[in-house]
Amino acid sequence: MKKHIVIVDDEADIRDVLSQALQAKGYRVTAAEAGHEALRIVKSDPPDLLVSDLQMEDADGLELIEQIKKQYPDLPVILLTGMIFDPEVIRETINKKVSCYLDKTSSLQKVMQEVQRLLGDLKPEKATA
């Protein structure tokens, strides 16, 4: 059975690019543009991974993550943001709420590596002679 990833971001371009890339890798993806929509999706079809924006028009990404983590405390979460934070704030946030923090300028390859790492789908690299 395909692993289910929920993406929540109010930017359609981000949702579309991530959805297409993840589906191409064989994941089942559900995208939400708003926090309330993401909560409904997670309740009806629990994901294996959540990818959330930090700042959305209708929701604060950290608050959304907190709500979801109350029901699914072991759910891995990637926090995507265009905001730049102090490294200490990032470290504190990661320790408390999210599995991974990525800047929206991160390459798609980096995002995919983190998804695979968090879902345990990374294949060991072949040793070179």
C-alpha positions in Angstrom: 0.0 0.0 0.0 1.3 3.4 -1.0 2.4 5.7 1.9 0.1 8.7 2.3 1.5 12.2 2.4 -0.6 15.3 3.2 0.7 18.6 2.0 -0.8 21.8 3.4 0.2 25.1 1.8 -1.8 28.2 0.7 0.4 28.5 -2.4 -1.0 26.5 -5.2 2.4 26.3 -7.1 4.1 24.7 -4.0 1.3 22.2 -3.6 1.3 21.3 -7.3 5.1 20.9 -7.6 5.4 18.8 -4.4 2.3 16.7 -5.2 3.6 15.9 -8.7 7.1 15.0 -7.5 5.9 12.8 -4.7 3.3 11.0 -6.8 6.1 10.4 -9.4 8.0 8.6 -6.6 5.0 6.4 -5.9 3.4 8.2 -2.9 -0.3 8.8 -2.5 -0.6 12.6 -2.0 -3.5 14.7 -0.7 -3.1 18.4 -0.8 -4.9 21.1 1.2 -4.8 24.8 0.8 -6.0 25.7 4.3 -5.6 24.5 7.9 -9.2 23.4 8.4 -9.1 21.4 5.2 -5.9 19.6 6.3 -7.5 18.8 9.7 -10.5 17.2 7.9 -8.2 15.2 5.6 -6.0 14.0 8.4 -9.1 12.9 10.5 -10.6 11.0 7.6 -7.4 9.5 6.1 -4.5 9.6 8.4 -1.2 10.3 6.7 2.2 8.7 7.1 3.8 12.2 6.7 2.6 15.8 6.9 4.3 18.6 4.9 3.1 22.0 6.2 3.7 25.6 5.4 4.4 27.8 8.4 2.4 30.8 7.5 -0.9 30.5 5.7 -3.8 32.9 5.3 -6.1 31.0 7.6 -3.7 29.2 9.9 -0.5 29.2 11.7 1.5 26.1 10.6 2.8 25.4 14.1 -0.7 25.5 15.7 -2.0 23.2 13.0 0.9 20.8 13.6 0.2 20.9 17.4 -3.5 20.0 16.8 -2.6 17.1 14.5 0.2 15.8 16.8 -2.3 15.6 19.7 -4.1 12.8 17.8 -1.0 11.4 16.0 2.0 12.2 18.2 4.4 10.0 16.2 3.5 11.5 12.8 6.6 12.8 11.1 6.3 16.5 10.0 8.3 18.6 7.5 7.8 22.3 8.1 8.3 24.4 4.9 8.7 28.1 5.2 9.9 31.1 3.2 10.7 32.9 6.5 14.2 33.0 7.8 14.6 32.3 11.5 17.4 32.4 14.1 19.1 29.0 14.2 18.2 28.7 17.9 14.5 29.2 17.2 14.7 26.6 14.4 16.4 24.1 16.8 13.8 24.7 19.5 10.9 24.3 17.0 12.3 21.1 15.6 12.8 19.6 19.0 9.3 20.3 20.1 7.1 19.9 17.1 8.6 18.9 13.7 10.9 16.3 12.3 12.5 18.5 9.7 12.6 22.2 8.8 13.2 23.2 5.2 13.4 26.7 3.6 11.1 27.0 0.6 14.2 27.8 -1.4 15.5 24.2 -0.7 15.9 22.1 -3.8 13.2 19.6 -4.7 15.9 17.0 -4.4 16.5 18.0 -0.8 12.8 17.9 0.0 12.5 14.4 -1.6 15.5 13.2 0.4 13.9 14.3 3.7 10.6 12.7 2.7 12.3 9.4 2.0 14.4 9.6 5.2 11.4 10.3 7.4 9.4 7.5 5.8 12.3 5.1 5.9 12.4 4.8 2.1 16.0 5.8 1.6 17.9 3.1 -0.2 21.5 2.6 0.9 24.0 4.2 -1.5 26.1 1.7 -3.4 29.7 1.6 -2.3 32.1 2.7 -4.9 35.3 0.6 -5.4 
